[in-house]
């Protein structure tokens, strides 16, 4: 998997954020109730760009307490860095203006 500053659609960016959450919180398992056929197309496009690998989990290996986690995803190291950069940019865009925030002084 290689990554060289690809241009990303909004759907691809959103899918990377979702995959990051699944990697961190669910060992890379994707919940089938939260993805549809267009999302699978987006995952394939991201895989074609070398940003991730994904596939189906064999039935015998689907975790019993999570019957909807039917797919898996993995990031390349460069993709982790890219997603961190994208999240930081999103946070900078959506952070509320500083004049409305106060600093906590503890005590």
Helices and strands as residue ranges (DSSP letters): H 10-25, E 29-31, G 32-34, H 37-48, E 52-56, G 59-61, E 69-75, H 77-94, G 98-100
